[in-house]
């Protein structure tokens, strides 16, 4: 199973932005040191909290201080850019990362960005789809490309430098709606799904892969369940009580001060039931509704196993970064996840646990006493050992 981080990021507007960016870049290096597979960074332009306007530039900087971890844009808001510029920049990023780039796309879900660019909401999806079609042609064709669309026209345009990888992976964040899942499948994209999609019309994760795979089959595309990642918040400590004490104030701040003020839809999405009063929307109620994982490494293992079973098998978990606690405590949370949760799902500790179980059973059966010479030695008449080498 793959494990990754997604960084919006989310910084308090009164904080020094330059120091925030340095801390964000440090997080990517730290994630690589801990053995995480991927790090994804978002694009936002307004509201003052989500402060990275160009994930390509940010990941280019990160690529110079890392060597292994894959670096994904999550997401480039395609309606805001000319398709040629996006194709050229992502190909360039792939070279700067020496083939570690993942091209994550979307239409934009931040209301303040949509207002800033003054794009009618109903145009966002078709603009994204048209842009992706043009970008794909530019990335994959050796000859100049011409395209006449509703939103963009290009005439004999080509990339002088294609991507480092033969075919750069393209991913999309799925809201949970049937249309978004079908689009991911129809285009053969890497799907990134919320662990618990909000809204009454969202497809539950138990049925999402079926929707995507059926759409892929109809369009002749192939998608791999191993690439499907679920996205949620995770915070770990030595006890569940300590974890909640660490994050409750910061999480409440983000929910009530930020998300409640960017749109009415966002506010409604945090309700556990339609008529829930705002003051009753607690961090605990949101965590339960959204499948956030707050607790110990054992709690995380149990929660991920439950999500994996509910989804019918996933390829990875993506952890949304936050600043609910101090940087030191947040890094300790990531360390606990890397030390105890990741190896459980990768099978790296299976043999070690089996060896320890055998040791305890041998001790219980008295075999270790015999082997140390404290009892009758069952090997004394046997001149051959497991390590015996014949001359």
TORKOL-4160 file (C-alpha; in steps of 0.2 Angstrom, whole numbers, padded with zeros to 4 digits, m for minus):
391
<pt num="1" X="0000" Y="0000" Z="0000"/>
<pt num="2" X="0006" Y="0017" Z="m0004"/>
<pt num="3" X="0006" Y="0032" Z="0008"/>
<pt num="4" X="0007" Y="0050" Z="0004"/>
<pt num="5" X="0004" Y="0068" Z="0010"/>
<pt num="6" X="m0007" Y="0081" Z="0003"/>
<pt num="7" X="m0003" Y="0099" Z="0007"/>
<pt num="8" X="m0016" Y="0113" Z="0003"/>
<pt num="9" X="m0007" Y="0121" Z="0013"/>
<pt num="10" X="m0017" Y="0129" Z="0027"/>
<pt num="11" X="m0009" Y="0143" Z="0036"/>
<pt num="12" X="m0016" Y="0157" Z="0047"/>
<pt num="13" X="m0016" Y="0173" Z="0038"/>
<pt num="14" X="m0006" Y="0183" Z="0051"/>
<pt num="15" X="0009" Y="0172" Z="0050"/>
<pt num="16" X="0025" Y="0176" Z="0040"/>
<pt num="17" X="0022" Y="0168" Z="0023"/>
<pt num="18" X="0040" Y="0165" Z="0019"/>
<pt num="19" X="0043" Y="0155" Z="0035"/>
<pt num="20" X="0028" Y="0145" Z="0031"/>
<pt num="21" X="0035" Y="0140" Z="0014"/>
<pt num="22" X="0051" Y="0135" Z="0022"/>
<pt num="23" X="0042" Y="0124" Z="0034"/>
<pt num="24" X="0031" Y="0117" Z="0020"/>
<pt num="25" X="0047" Y="0112" Z="0010"/>
<pt num="26" X="0055" Y="0105" Z="0025"/>
<pt num="27" X="0040" Y="0093" Z="0027"/>
<pt num="28" X="0043" Y="0086" Z="0010"/>
<pt num="29" X="0061" Y="0082" Z="0014"/>
<pt num="30" X="0055" Y="0074" Z="0031"/>
<pt num="31" X="0041" Y="0064" Z="0022"/>
<pt num="32" X="0055" Y="0057" Z="0011"/>
<pt num="33" X="0066" Y="0052" Z="0026"/>
<pt num="34" X="0051" Y="0043" Z="0034"/>
<pt num="35" X="0048" Y="0033" Z="0018"/>
<pt num="36" X="0032" Y="0040" Z="0012"/>
<pt num="37" X="0029" Y="0037" Z="m0007"/>
<pt num="38" X="0022" Y="0053" Z="m0013"/>
<pt num="39" X="0019" Y="0072" Z="m0008"/>
<pt num="40" X="0005" Y="0082" Z="m0017"/>
<pt num="41" X="0003" Y="0101" Z="m0016"/>
<pt num="42" X="m0012" Y="0111" Z="m0021"/>
<pt num="43" X="m0015" Y="0127" Z="m0031"/>
<pt num="44" X="m0025" Y="0142" Z="m0023"/>
<pt num="45" X="m0025" Y="0160" Z="m0026"/>
<pt num="46" X="m0036" Y="0169" Z="m0014"/>
<pt num="47" X="m0044" Y="0169" Z="0004"/>
<pt num="48" X="m0027" Y="0171" Z="0013"/>
<pt num="49" X="m0025" Y="0153" Z="0020"/>
<pt num="50" X="m0020" Y="0142" Z="0006"/>
<pt num="51" X="m0005" Y="0151" Z="0000"/>
<pt num="52" X="0004" Y="0141" Z="m0014"/>
<pt num="53" X="m0002" Y="0148" Z="m0031"/>
<pt num="54" X="0009" Y="0137" Z="m0042"/>
<pt num="55" X="0012" Y="0119" Z="m0036"/>
<pt num="56" X="0024" Y="0117" Z="m0051"/>
<pt num="57" X="0036" Y="0130" Z="m0044"/>
<pt num="58" X="0035" Y="0124" Z="m0026"/>
<pt num="59" X="0038" Y="0106" Z="m0031"/>
<pt num="60" X="0053" Y="0111" Z="m0042"/>
<pt num="61" X="0060" Y="0118" Z="m0027"/>
<pt num="62" X="0056" Y="0102" Z="m0017"/>
<pt num="63" X="0064" Y="0092" Z="m0030"/>
<pt num="64" X="0081" Y="0099" Z="m0027"/>
<pt num="65" X="0081" Y="0094" Z="m0009"/>
<pt num="66" X="0074" Y="0076" Z="m0012"/>
<pt num="67" X="0079" Y="0061" Z="m0023"/>
<pt num="68" X="0066" Y="0048" Z="m0021"/>
<pt num="69" X="0049" Y="0054" Z="m0016"/>
<pt num="70" X="0036" Y="0057" Z="m0030"/>
<pt num="71" X="0029" Y="0074" Z="m0032"/>
<pt num="72" X="0011" Y="0078" Z="m0037"/>
<pt num="73" X="0001" Y="0093" Z="m0041"/>
<pt num="74" X="m0015" Y="0092" Z="m0032"/>
<pt num="75" X="m0022" Y="0100" Z="m0041"/>
<pt num="76" X="m0018" Y="0112" Z="m0055"/>
<pt num="77" X="m0035" Y="0121" Z="m0059"/>
<pt num="78" X="m0036" Y="0119" Z="m0077"/>
<pt num="79" X="m0049" Y="0132" Z="m0081"/>
<pt num="80" X="m0037" Y="0146" Z="m0074"/>
<pt num="81" X="m0023" Y="0142" Z="m0087"/>
<pt num="82" X="m0019" Y="0141" Z="m0105"/>
<pt num="83" X="m0018" Y="0122" Z="m0109"/>
<pt num="84" X="m0001" Y="0124" Z="m0118"/>
<pt num="85" X="0007" Y="0133" Z="m0103"/>
<pt num="86" X="0001" Y="0119" Z="m0092"/>
<pt num="87" X="0008" Y="0105" Z="m0103"/>
<pt num="88" X="0024" Y="0114" Z="m0105"/>
<pt num="89" X="0026" Y="0117" Z="m0086"/>
<pt num="90" X="0022" Y="0099" Z="m0081"/>
<pt num="91" X="0034" Y="0092" Z="m0094"/>
<pt num="92" X="0047" Y="0104" Z="m0087"/>
<pt num="93" X="0044" Y="0099" Z="m0069"/>
<pt num="94" X="0045" Y="0080" Z="m0074"/>
<pt num="95" X="0063" Y="0084" Z="m0080"/>
<pt num="96" X="0068" Y="0094" Z="m0065"/>
<pt num="97" X="0062" Y="0079" Z="m0054"/>
<pt num="98" X="0070" Y="0066" Z="m0066"/>
<pt num="99" X="0053" Y="0057" Z="m0068"/>
<pt num="100" X="0045" Y="0059" Z="m0051"/>
<pt num="101" X="0031" Y="0071" Z="m0056"/>
<pt num="102" X="0013" Y="0066" Z="m0056"/>
<pt num="103" X="0001" Y="0078" Z="m0065"/>
<pt num="104" X="m0015" Y="0080" Z="m0054"/>
<pt num="105" X="m0029" Y="0091" Z="m0062"/>
<pt num="106" X="m0045" Y="0098" Z="m0056"/>
<pt num="107" X="m0058" Y="0111" Z="m0060"/>
<pt num="108" X="m0056" Y="0121" Z="m0044"/>
<pt num="109" X="m0067" Y="0119" Z="m0028"/>
<pt num="110" X="m0062" Y="0135" Z="m0019"/>
<pt num="111" X="m0076" Y="0147" Z="m0021"/>
<pt num="112" X="m0065" Y="0163" Z="m0018"/>
<pt num="113" X="m0054" Y="0157" Z="m0033"/>
<pt num="114" X="m0069" Y="0155" Z="m0044"/>
<pt num="115" X="m0075" Y="0172" Z="m0039"/>
<pt num="116" X="m0057" Y="0179" Z="m0042"/>
<pt num="117" X="m0056" Y="0172" Z="m0060"/>
<pt num="118" X="m0075" Y="0176" Z="m0063"/>
<pt num="119" X="m0078" Y="0160" Z="m0072"/>
<pt num="120" X="m0096" Y="0154" Z="m0072"/>
<pt num="121" X="m0098" Y="0139" Z="m0061"/>
<pt num="122" X="m0106" Y="0129" Z="m0075"/>
<pt num="123" X="m0091" Y="0132" Z="m0086"/>
<pt num="124" X="m0078" Y="0124" Z="m0075"/>
<pt num="125" X="m0081" Y="0106" Z="m0079"/>
<pt num="126" X="m0081" Y="0108" Z="m0098"/>
<pt num="127" X="m0066" Y="0119" Z="m0097"/>
<pt num="128" X="m0057" Y="0107" Z="m0087"/>
<pt num="129" X="m0061" Y="0093" Z="m0099"/>
<pt num="130" X="m0057" Y="0103" Z="m0115"/>
<pt num="131" X="m0040" Y="0108" Z="m0107"/>
<pt num="132" X="m0036" Y="0090" Z="m0102"/>
<pt num="133" X="m0039" Y="0085" Z="m0120"/>
<pt num="134" X="m0028" Y="0098" Z="m0127"/>
<pt num="135" X="m0014" Y="0095" Z="m0114"/>
<pt num="136" X="m0015" Y="0076" Z="m0118"/>
<pt num="137" X="m0012" Y="0079" Z="m0136"/>
<pt num="138" X="0002" Y="0090" Z="m0133"/>
<pt num="139" X="0011" Y="0078" Z="m0121"/>
<pt num="140" X="0008" Y="0063" Z="m0132"/>
<pt num="141" X="0010" Y="0069" Z="m0150"/>
<pt num="142" X="0026" Y="0071" Z="m0159"/>
<pt num="143" X="0018" Y="0082" Z="m0173"/>
<pt num="144" X="0011" Y="0100" Z="m0170"/>
<pt num="145" X="m0006" Y="0100" Z="m0163"/>
<pt num="146" X="m0021" Y="0110" Z="m0169"/>
<pt num="147" X="m0037" Y="0111" Z="m0159"/>
<pt num="148" X="m0053" Y="0121" Z="m0161"/>
<pt num="149" X="m0063" Y="0121" Z="m0145"/>
<pt num="150" X="m0076" Y="0131" Z="m0136"/>
<pt num="151" X="m0064" Y="0139" Z="m0124"/>
<pt num="152" X="m0047" Y="0137" Z="m0132"/>
<pt num="153" X="m0040" Y="0136" Z="m0150"/>
<pt num="154" X="m0022" Y="0131" Z="m0154"/>
<pt num="155" X="m0014" Y="0130" Z="m0171"/>
<pt num="156" X="0001" Y="0120" Z="m0175"/>
<pt num="157" X="0008" Y="0121" Z="m0157"/>
<pt num="158" X="0020" Y="0108" Z="m0150"/>
<pt num="159" X="0031" Y="0105" Z="m0135"/>
<pt num="160" X="0049" Y="0107" Z="m0139"/>
<pt num="161" X="0053" Y="0096" Z="m0123"/>
<pt num="162" X="0041" Y="0081" Z="m0119"/>
<pt num="163" X="0040" Y="0074" Z="m0101"/>
<pt num="164" X="0055" Y="0064" Z="m0094"/>
<pt num="165" X="0044" Y="0049" Z="m0091"/>
<pt num="166" X="0037" Y="0040" Z="m0107"/>
<pt num="167" X="0019" Y="0044" Z="m0101"/>
<pt num="168" X="0017" Y="0055" Z="m0086"/>
<pt num="169" X="0003" Y="0049" Z="m0074"/>
<pt num="170" X="m0012" Y="0060" Z="m0073"/>
<pt num="171" X="m0023" Y="0060" Z="m0057"/>
<pt num="172" X="m0039" Y="0069" Z="m0052"/>
<pt num="173" X="m0047" Y="0072" Z="m0035"/>
<pt num="174" X="m0064" Y="0064" Z="m0035"/>
<pt num="175" X="m0078" Y="0073" Z="m0025"/>
<pt num="176" X="m0088" Y="0057" Z="m0023"/>
<pt num="177" X="m0101" Y="0062" Z="m0036"/>
<pt num="178" X="m0105" Y="0049" Z="m0049"/>
<pt num="179" X="m0100" Y="0061" Z="m0063"/>
<pt num="180" X="m0083" Y="0064" Z="m0056"/>
<pt num="181" X="m0080" Y="0045" Z="m0054"/>
<pt num="182" X="m0086" Y="0042" Z="m0071"/>
<pt num="183" X="m0074" Y="0055" Z="m0078"/>
<pt num="184" X="m0059" Y="0048" Z="m0069"/>
<pt num="185" X="m0063" Y="0030" Z="m0076"/>
<pt num="186" X="m0068" Y="0037" Z="m0094"/>
<pt num="187" X="m0051" Y="0046" Z="m0095"/>
<pt num="188" X="m0041" Y="0032" Z="m0087"/>
<pt num="189" X="m0035" Y="0044" Z="m0073"/>
<pt num="190" X="m0027" Y="0040" Z="m0056"/>
<pt num="191" X="m0042" Y="0043" Z="m0044"/>
<pt num="192" X="m0040" Y="0052" Z="m0027"/>
<pt num="193" X="m0056" Y="0050" Z="m0017"/>
<pt num="194" X="m0061" Y="0057" Z="0000"/>
<pt num="195" X="m0062" Y="0043" Z="0013"/>
<pt num="196" X="m0079" Y="0048" Z="0017"/>
<pt num="197" X="m0087" Y="0059" Z="0003"/>
<pt num="198" X="m0099" Y="0072" Z="0010"/>
<pt num="199" X="m0116" Y="0076" Z="0003"/>
<pt num="200" X="m0132" Y="0065" Z="0001"/>
<pt num="201" X="m0128" Y="0061" Z="m0017"/>
<pt num="202" X="m0110" Y="0055" Z="m0015"/>
<pt num="203" X="m0106" Y="0038" Z="m0020"/>
<pt num="204" X="m0100" Y="0028" Z="m0005"/>
<pt num="205" X="m0083" Y="0021" Z="m0006"/>
<pt num="206" X="m0090" Y="0003" Z="m0006"/>
<pt num="207" X="m0096" Y="0007" Z="m0024"/>
<pt num="208" X="m0084" Y="0019" Z="m0031"/>
<pt num="209" X="m0072" Y="0007" Z="m0039"/>
<pt num="210" X="m0087" Y="m0001" Z="m0048"/>
<pt num="211" X="m0092" Y="0016" Z="m0055"/>
<pt num="212" X="m0075" Y="0020" Z="m0061"/>
<pt num="213" X="m0070" Y="0003" Z="m0068"/>
<pt num="214" X="m0087" Y="0002" Z="m0078"/>
<pt num="215" X="m0084" Y="0019" Z="m0085"/>
<pt num="216" X="m0066" Y="0014" Z="m0090"/>
<pt num="217" X="m0071" Y="m0002" Z="m0098"/>
<pt num="218" X="m0084" Y="0007" Z="m0109"/>
<pt num="219" X="m0071" Y="0019" Z="m0115"/>
<pt num="220" X="m0058" Y="0007" Z="m0118"/>
<pt num="221" X="m0046" Y="0013" Z="m0104"/>
<pt num="222" X="m0037" Y="0004" Z="m0090"/>
<pt num="223" X="m0037" Y="0009" Z="m0072"/>
<pt num="224" X="m0028" Y="0000" Z="m0058"/>
<pt num="225" X="m0035" Y="m0002" Z="m0041"/>
<pt num="226" X="m0017" Y="m0001" Z="m0034"/>
<pt num="227" X="m0017" Y="0018" Z="m0039"/>
<pt num="228" X="m0033" Y="0022" Z="m0030"/>
<pt num="229" X="m0030" Y="0032" Z="m0015"/>
<pt num="230" X="m0041" Y="0038" Z="m0001"/>
<pt num="231" X="m0039" Y="0055" Z="0007"/>
<pt num="232" X="m0042" Y="0060" Z="0025"/>
<pt num="233" X="m0034" Y="0068" Z="0040"/>
<pt num="234" X="m0023" Y="0058" Z="0052"/>
<pt num="235" X="m0015" Y="0063" Z="0069"/>
<pt num="236" X="m0007" Y="0051" Z="0080"/>
<pt num="237" X="0001" Y="0052" Z="0098"/>
<pt num="238" X="0005" Y="0040" Z="0112"/>
<pt num="239" X="m0013" Y="0039" Z="0118"/>
<pt num="240" X="m0030" Y="0043" Z="0110"/>
<pt num="241" X="m0032" Y="0056" Z="0124"/>
<pt num="242" X="m0016" Y="0065" Z="0121"/>
<pt num="243" X="m0020" Y="0065" Z="0102"/>
<pt num="244" X="m0036" Y="0074" Z="0105"/>
<pt num="245" X="m0029" Y="0086" Z="0117"/>
<pt num="246" X="m0016" Y="0091" Z="0105"/>
<pt num="247" X="m0027" Y="0094" Z="0090"/>
<pt num="248" X="m0044" Y="0099" Z="0096"/>
<pt num="249" X="m0041" Y="0118" Z="0097"/>
<pt num="250" X="m0032" Y="0119" Z="0080"/>
<pt num="251" X="m0045" Y="0108" Z="0071"/>
<pt num="252" X="m0059" Y="0118" Z="0078"/>
<pt num="253" X="m0051" Y="0134" Z="0072"/>
<pt num="254" X="m0049" Y="0128" Z="0054"/>
<pt num="255" X="m0067" Y="0121" Z="0054"/>
<pt num="256" X="m0076" Y="0137" Z="0061"/>
<pt num="257" X="m0064" Y="0151" Z="0056"/>
<pt num="258" X="m0059" Y="0145" Z="0038"/>
<pt num="259" X="m0071" Y="0132" Z="0031"/>
<pt num="260" X="m0086" Y="0139" Z="0038"/>
<pt num="261" X="m0082" Y="0156" Z="0030"/>
<pt num="262" X="m0078" Y="0151" Z="0012"/>
<pt num="263" X="m0095" Y="0145" Z="0007"/>
<pt num="264" X="m0112" Y="0139" Z="0013"/>
<pt num="265" X="m0109" Y="0123" Z="0004"/>
<pt num="266" X="m0094" Y="0120" Z="0014"/>
<pt num="267" X="m0103" Y="0124" Z="0030"/>
<pt num="268" X="m0117" Y="0112" Z="0026"/>
<pt num="269" X="m0104" Y="0098" Z="0022"/>
<pt num="270" X="m0098" Y="0098" Z="0040"/>
<pt num="271" X="m0115" Y="0094" Z="0047"/>
<pt num="272" X="m0119" Y="0076" Z="0053"/>
<pt num="273" X="m0137" Y="0079" Z="0049"/>
<pt num="274" X="m0147" Y="0093" Z="0039"/>
<pt num="275" X="m0154" Y="0102" Z="0054"/>
<pt num="276" X="m0138" Y="0102" Z="0065"/>
<pt num="277" X="m0135" Y="0118" Z="0074"/>
<pt num="278" X="m0118" Y="0127" Z="0070"/>
<pt num="279" X="m0113" Y="0126" Z="0088"/>
<pt num="280" X="m0116" Y="0108" Z="0089"/>
<pt num="281" X="m0103" Y="0104" Z="0075"/>
<pt num="282" X="m0088" Y="0099" Z="0085"/>
<pt num="283" X="m0072" Y="0092" Z="0080"/>
<pt num="284" X="m0077" Y="0075" Z="0086"/>
<pt num="285" X="m0093" Y="0075" Z="0076"/>
<pt num="286" X="m0083" Y="0081" Z="0060"/>
<pt num="287" X="m0070" Y="0068" Z="0063"/>
<pt num="288" X="m0083" Y="0054" Z="0064"/>
<pt num="289" X="m0092" Y="0060" Z="0049"/>
<pt num="290" X="m0077" Y="0062" Z="0038"/>
<pt num="291" X="m0067" Y="0047" Z="0044"/>
<pt num="292" X="m0053" Y="0057" Z="0051"/>
<pt num="293" X="m0040" Y="0046" Z="0061"/>
<pt num="294" X="m0036" Y="0053" Z="0078"/>
<pt num="295" X="m0028" Y="0042" Z="0091"/>
<pt num="296" X="m0013" Y="0029" Z="0092"/>
<pt num="297" X="m0004" Y="0019" Z="0078"/>
<pt num="298" X="m0015" Y="0004" Z="0083"/>
<pt num="299" X="m0031" Y="0015" Z="0080"/>
<pt num="300" X="m0024" Y="0020" Z="0063"/>
<pt num="301" X="m0021" Y="0002" Z="0058"/>
<pt num="302" X="m0039" Y="m0003" Z="0063"/>
<pt num="303" X="m0046" Y="0012" Z="0054"/>
<pt num="304" X="m0037" Y="0010" Z="0038"/>
<pt num="305" X="m0041" Y="m0009" Z="0038"/>
<pt num="306" X="m0059" Y="m0004" Z="0040"/>
<pt num="307" X="m0058" Y="0008" Z="0025"/>
<pt num="308" X="m0049" Y="m0004" Z="0014"/>
<pt num="309" X="m0062" Y="m0018" Z="0018"/>
<pt num="310" X="m0076" Y="m0006" Z="0015"/>
<pt num="311" X="m0069" Y="0000" Z="m0002"/>
<pt num="312" X="m0065" Y="m0018" Z="m0007"/>
<pt num="313" X="m0047" Y="m0014" Z="m0008"/>
<pt num="314" X="m0037" Y="0002" Z="m0011"/>
<pt num="315" X="m0020" Y="0006" Z="m0017"/>
<pt num="316" X="m0015" Y="0019" Z="m0004"/>
<pt num="317" X="m0019" Y="0032" Z="0009"/>
<pt num="318" X="m0016" Y="0051" Z="0007"/>
<pt num="319" X="m0014" Y="0061" Z="0023"/>
<pt num="320" X="m0020" Y="0079" Z="0023"/>
<pt num="321" X="m0007" Y="0090" Z="0031"/>
<pt num="322" X="m0013" Y="0103" Z="0044"/>
<pt num="323" X="m0006" Y="0114" Z="0058"/>
<pt num="324" X="m0018" Y="0109" Z="0072"/>
<pt num="325" X="m0003" Y="0106" Z="0083"/>
<pt num="326" X="0015" Y="0112" Z="0084"/>
<pt num="327" X="0027" Y="0107" Z="0071"/>
<pt num="328" X="0036" Y="0096" Z="0083"/>
<pt num="329" X="0021" Y="0086" Z="0088"/>
<pt num="330" X="0015" Y="0085" Z="0070"/>
<pt num="331" X="0031" Y="0077" Z="0065"/>
<pt num="332" X="0030" Y="0065" Z="0079"/>
<pt num="333" X="0013" Y="0060" Z="0073"/>
<pt num="334" X="0021" Y="0057" Z="0055"/>
<pt num="335" X="0035" Y="0047" Z="0063"/>
<pt num="336" X="0023" Y="0036" Z="0073"/>
<pt num="337" X="0013" Y="0033" Z="0057"/>
<pt num="338" X="0030" Y="0028" Z="0048"/>
<pt num="339" X="0036" Y="0017" Z="0062"/>
<pt num="340" X="0021" Y="0007" Z="0066"/>
<pt num="341" X="0007" Y="0009" Z="0053"/>
<pt num="342" X="0016" Y="0009" Z="0036"/>
<pt num="343" X="0026" Y="m0007" Z="0039"/>
<pt num="344" X="0010" Y="m0016" Z="0045"/>
<pt num="345" X="0002" Y="m0013" Z="0028"/>
<pt num="346" X="0018" Y="m0016" Z="0018"/>
<pt num="347" X="0022" Y="m0032" Z="0026"/>
<pt num="348" X="0039" Y="m0027" Z="0033"/>
<pt num="349" X="0036" Y="m0032" Z="0050"/>
<pt num="350" X="0026" Y="m0048" Z="0047"/>
<pt num="351" X="0042" Y="m0060" Z="0048"/>
<pt num="352" X="0048" Y="m0051" Z="0063"/>
<pt num="353" X="0032" Y="m0053" Z="0072"/>
<pt num="354" X="0032" Y="m0072" Z="0067"/>
<pt num="355" X="0050" Y="m0074" Z="0073"/>
<pt num="356" X="0045" Y="m0066" Z="0090"/>
<pt num="357" X="0030" Y="m0077" Z="0091"/>
<pt num="358" X="0040" Y="m0093" Z="0088"/>
<pt num="359" X="0053" Y="m0087" Z="0101"/>
<pt num="360" X="0040" Y="m0085" Z="0114"/>
<pt num="361" X="0032" Y="m0102" Z="0110"/>
<pt num="362" X="0050" Y="m0110" Z="0111"/>
<pt num="363" X="0053" Y="m0102" Z="0128"/>
<pt num="364" X="0036" Y="m0109" Z="0134"/>
<pt num="365" X="0040" Y="m0126" Z="0128"/>
<pt num="366" X="0057" Y="m0126" Z="0136"/>
<pt num="367" X="0067" Y="m0127" Z="0120"/>
<pt num="368" X="0077" Y="m0112" Z="0123"/>
<pt num="369" X="0084" Y="m0119" Z="0140"/>
<pt num="370" X="0089" Y="m0135" Z="0131"/>
<pt num="371" X="0098" Y="m0124" Z="0117"/>
<pt num="372" X="0107" Y="m0114" Z="0130"/>
<pt num="373" X="0114" Y="m0130" Z="0139"/>
<pt num="374" X="0102" Y="m0128" Z="0154"/>
<pt num="375" X="0093" Y="m0144" Z="0151"/>
<pt num="376" X="0096" Y="m0161" Z="0142"/>
<pt num="377" X="0103" Y="m0156" Z="0125"/>
<pt num="378" X="0093" Y="m0164" Z="0111"/>
<pt num="379" X="0106" Y="m0160" Z="0098"/>
<pt num="380" X="0121" Y="m0168" Z="0107"/>
<pt num="381" X="0120" Y="m0184" Z="0097"/>
<pt num="382" X="0117" Y="m0175" Z="0081"/>
<pt num="383" X="0133" Y="m0169" Z="0073"/>
<pt num="384" X="0124" Y="m0160" Z="0059"/>
<pt num="385" X="0117" Y="m0143" Z="0062"/>
<pt num="386" X="0107" Y="m0130" Z="0052"/>
<pt num="387" X="0124" Y="m0122" Z="0048"/>
<pt num="388" X="0134" Y="m0138" Z="0045"/>
<pt num="389" X="0145" Y="m0137" Z="0030"/>
<pt num="390" X="0152" Y="m0153" Z="0022"/>
<pt num="391" X="0170" Y="m0154" Z="0018"/>
